[in-house]
Amino acid sequence: KFAPVPRFDANVEGLKKAYNQKAHGFQLDGLLFLNKHTHYELGPTPLCLVWKDNKTSRFMVDSSDGKNVSRLQTCTLYVSAEGEVKSLENLTVGVLPKNILQVAAAASSASSSSSSSF
């Protein structure tokens, strides 16, 4: 059976409704957050987030059949100038060793100095 999924505004009331599994009449598999003020192209984007926790999904990882983990799991991270690996929510999830930062900086400056303009 195909049916449209409910949508809720991203405010406190809307999030409470979306988080309440019993109100939907079907098993949730996460909450999908979209930026409605933009256009999307195929591929990973920081403008779209799937939230899964033990209340909104039976599976904490992407799984198309609920039994096998999908081959690819997606996560968008960035590295600060200090070497902190952060989520888009600005949570530090790790720190890169100084030698890795030095190698990356050297590679970046080498590629920018060897590029030419047309």
One Martini backbone bead per residue (centre of mass of N, CA, C, O) as a GRO file, in nm:
protein
  118
    1LYS     BB    1   0.096   0.037   0.024
    2PHE     BB    2   0.037   0.371  -0.074
    3ALA     BB    3   0.139   0.661   0.122
    4PRO     BB    4   0.152   0.948   0.254
    5VAL     BB    5   0.338   1.129   0.457
    6PRO     BB    6   0.363   1.305   0.719
    7ARG     BB    7   0.372   1.654   0.810
    8PHE     BB    8   0.585   1.887   0.994
    9ASP     BB    9   0.669   2.131   1.177
   10ALA     BB   10   0.974   2.295   1.304
   11ASN     BB   11   0.850   2.267   1.603
   12VAL     BB   12   0.756   2.168   1.901
   13GLU     BB   13   0.480   2.052   1.816
   14GLY     BB   14   0.571   1.901   1.557
   15LEU     BB   15   0.786   1.718   1.696
   16LYS     BB   16   0.595   1.575   1.889
   17LYS     BB   17   0.417   1.448   1.671
   18ALA     BB   18   0.644   1.298   1.513
   19TYR     BB   19   0.745   1.131   1.778
   20ASN     BB   20   0.457   0.997   1.776
   21GLN     BB   21   0.392   0.683   1.674
   22LYS     BB   22   0.077   0.632   1.724
   23ALA     BB   23  -0.031   0.864   1.521
   24HIS     BB   24   0.036   0.716   1.230
   25GLY     BB   25  -0.020   0.385   1.179
   26PHE     BB   26   0.298   0.327   1.167
   27GLN     BB   27   0.621   0.236   1.125
   28LEU     BB   28   0.890   0.386   1.207
   29ASP     BB   29   1.214   0.517   1.025
   30GLY     BB   30   1.226   0.801   1.113
   31LEU     BB   31   1.331   1.140   1.058
   32LEU     BB   32   1.268   1.395   0.813
   33PHE     BB   33   1.478   1.666   0.723
   34LEU     BB   34   1.393   1.968   0.543
   35ASN     BB   35   1.474   2.222   0.328
   36LYS     BB   36   1.218   2.434   0.188
   37HIS     BB   37   1.439   2.671   0.061
   38THR     BB   38   1.518   2.453  -0.171
   39HIS     BB   39   1.709   2.269  -0.395
   40TYR     BB   40   1.758   1.939  -0.522
   41GLU     BB   41   2.010   1.692  -0.551
   42LEU     BB   42   2.168   1.422  -0.618
   43GLY     BB   43   2.285   1.340  -0.307
   44PRO     BB   44   2.464   1.457  -0.074
   45THR     BB   45   2.338   1.666   0.208
   46PRO     BB   46   2.303   1.922   0.460
   47LEU     BB   47   1.973   1.971   0.396
   48CYS     BB   48   1.953   1.667   0.504
   49LEU     BB   49   1.785   1.467   0.766
   50VAL     BB   50   1.819   1.160   0.945
   51TRP     BB   51   1.642   1.054   1.230
   52LYS     BB   52   1.769   0.812   1.471
   53ASP     BB   53   1.620   0.615   1.727
   54ASN     BB   54   1.470   0.405   1.963
   55LYS     BB   55   1.181   0.547   1.890
   56THR     BB   56   1.195   0.589   1.552
   57SER     BB   57   1.364   0.305   1.536
   58ARG     BB   58   1.472  -0.027   1.498
   59PHE     BB   59   1.713   0.112   1.334
   60MET     BB   60   2.040   0.275   1.351
   61VAL     BB   61   2.054   0.192   1.050
   62ASP     BB   62   2.068   0.141   0.729
   63SER     BB   63   1.776  -0.048   0.598
   64SER     BB   64   1.577  -0.207   0.360
   65ASP     BB   65   1.488  -0.493   0.541
   66GLY     BB   66   1.586  -0.505   0.863
   67LYS     BB   67   1.859  -0.710   0.844
   68ASN     BB   68   2.046  -0.546   0.647
   69VAL     BB   69   2.313  -0.363   0.603
   70SER     BB   70   2.398  -0.118   0.432
   71ARG     BB   71   2.679  -0.058   0.253
   72LEU     BB   72   2.596   0.250   0.290
   73GLN     BB   73   2.690   0.517   0.501
   74THR     BB   74   2.587   0.848   0.599
   75CYS     BB   75   2.812   1.132   0.672
   76THR     BB   76   2.850   1.472   0.778
   77LEU     BB   77   3.168   1.631   0.786
   78TYR     BB   78   3.416   1.842   0.952
   79VAL     BB   79   3.718   2.044   0.958
   80SER     BB   80   3.890   2.223   1.156
   81ALA     BB   81   4.170   2.415   1.205
   82GLU     BB   82   4.230   2.230   1.477
   83GLY     BB   83   4.119   1.919   1.393
   84GLU     BB   84   3.820   1.900   1.428
   85VAL     BB   85   3.564   1.668   1.417
   86LYS     BB   86   3.244   1.762   1.280
   87SER     BB   87   2.930   1.827   1.290
   88LEU     BB   88   2.666   2.020   1.180
   89GLU     BB   89   2.606   2.069   1.505
   90ASN     BB   90   2.903   2.110   1.638
   91LEU     BB   91   3.008   1.824   1.710
   92THR     BB   92   3.259   1.653   1.854
   93VAL     BB   93   3.403   1.330   1.719
   94GLY     BB   94   3.708   1.436   1.678
   95VAL     BB   95   4.078   1.419   1.632
   96LEU     BB   96   4.339   1.518   1.453
   97PRO     BB   97   4.642   1.474   1.391
   98LYS     BB   98   4.895   1.689   1.326
   99ASN     BB   99   5.028   1.533   1.083
  100ILE     BB  100   4.770   1.535   0.909
  101LEU     BB  101   4.739   1.843   0.887
  102GLN     BB  102   5.012   1.896   0.748
  103VAL     BB  103   4.960   1.726   0.496
  104ALA     BB  104   4.701   1.871   0.404
  105ALA     BB  105   4.825   2.156   0.381
  106ALA     BB  106   5.043   2.084   0.172
  107ALA     BB  107   4.850   1.976  -0.048
  108SER     BB  108   4.682   2.234  -0.079
  109SER     BB  109   4.915   2.430  -0.157
  110ALA     BB  110   5.016   2.265  -0.404
  111SER     BB  111   4.747   2.272  -0.571
  112SER     BB  112   4.716   2.589  -0.580
  113SER     BB  113   5.004   2.650  -0.717
  114SER     BB  114   4.948   2.448  -0.981
  115SER     BB  115   4.725   2.612  -1.073
  116SER     BB  116   4.537   2.739  -1.349
  117SER     BB  117   4.426   2.991  -1.561
  118PHE     BB  118   4.171   3.081  -1.829
   0.00000   0.00000   0.00000
